[in-house]
Amino acid sequence: MNGGFSQSVTMPTTLLALIVRDSKMSISWVLGAIWNRAYSTSSVADDETAVKRTLDVWVNYFSIRILLELGGSALVTHTPVDGWMLAREVWYTAIVMVFFRVAYGRFRSNIF
């Protein structure tokens, strides 16, 4: 039987790197948010508070990402850190998360 559910599934070789990078980003953001108590309702009370709180989380996120990359490079892979990729990733995260937090705060204020 070579088909249907018994067919083998292969993963692209680049998918693993994407999953690892996304996992590091998610873990870093959640840890930064927990440290700054960004999951409280007061953190999205208005646009200014949402932006300030998001930038506070972003600073911690950036610090954790740097530590994860340097630690992984020094202890696991023994390869240089791709600084351009890290900077681009962190920059895009700041833009997306500020927009998301402000939109969420506005949506939440219209519901309650």
C-alpha positions in Angstrom: 0.0 0.0 0.0 1.6 3.2 -1.2 -0.9 5.9 -0.8 -3.4 7.5 1.4 -2.6 7.3 5.1 0.2 4.9 4.7 2.1 7.2 2.4 5.3 8.5 3.9 5.5 12.2 4.7 8.7 14.0 4.3 9.6 17.4 5.8 11.5 20.0 3.9 14.9 20.6 5.4 14.3 24.3 6.0 11.1 23.7 7.9 12.9 22.6 11.1 15.0 25.8 11.2 11.8 27.8 10.9 10.1 25.9 13.7 13.1 26.3 16.0 13.3 30.1 15.2 9.6 30.6 15.7 9.7 28.7 19.0 12.6 30.8 20.3 10.6 34.0 19.3 7.4 32.7 21.0 9.2 31.7 24.2 11.1 35.0 24.4 8.0 37.1 23.9 6.0 35.1 26.5 8.8 35.4 29.1 9.2 39.1 28.4 5.4 39.6 28.7 5.2 37.7 32.0 8.1 39.7 33.4 6.4 43.0 32.5 2.9 41.8 33.5 1.7 42.6 30.0 -1.2 40.1 30.3 -3.1 42.3 32.7 -6.1 44.3 31.4 -4.5 47.6 32.4 -1.6 47.0 29.9 -4.0 47.8 27.1 -6.1 50.4 28.8 -5.4 53.0 26.1 -3.2 53.4 23.1 -0.3 55.1 24.9 -0.2 52.5 27.7 -0.4 49.7 25.1 2.6 51.1 23.1 4.7 51.7 26.3 4.0 48.2 27.7 4.7 46.6 24.3 8.0 48.4 24.0 8.9 47.3 27.6 8.2 43.7 26.6 10.1 44.2 23.4 13.2 45.3 25.2 13.1 42.1 27.3 12.2 40.0 24.2 15.3 41.4 22.4 17.5 40.7 25.4 16.3 37.1 25.7 16.7 36.5 21.9 20.3 37.7 22.1 21.0 35.5 25.0 19.4 32.5 23.3 21.3 33.0 20.1 24.6 33.6 21.9 24.1 30.6 24.2 23.0 28.4 21.3 26.0 29.5 19.3 28.5 29.0 22.0 27.2 25.8 23.6 25.4 23.9 20.8 26.1 24.9 17.2 29.5 26.5 17.5 28.6 28.8 14.5 28.5 32.5 14.3 25.2 34.3 15.0 23.4 35.7 12.0 23.1 39.3 13.3 21.2 40.6 10.2 18.5 37.9 10.6 18.2 38.5 14.3 18.0 42.3 13.9 15.4 42.0 11.1 13.3 39.5 13.2 13.4 41.7 16.3 12.5 44.9 14.2 9.5 43.2 12.6 8.3 41.8 15.9 8.3 45.3 17.4 6.2 46.7 14.6 3.7 43.8 14.5 3.3 43.5 18.3 2.7 47.3 18.8 0.0 47.2 16.1 -1.6 44.1 17.6 -1.6 45.4 21.2 -3.1 48.7 20.2 -5.7 47.0 18.0 -6.5 44.6 20.8 -6.9 47.4 23.3 -9.3 49.3 21.0 -11.3 46.1 20.3 -11.5 45.3 24.0 -12.6 48.8 25.0 -15.4 48.7 22.4 -16.7 45.4 23.9 -16.7 46.2 27.6 
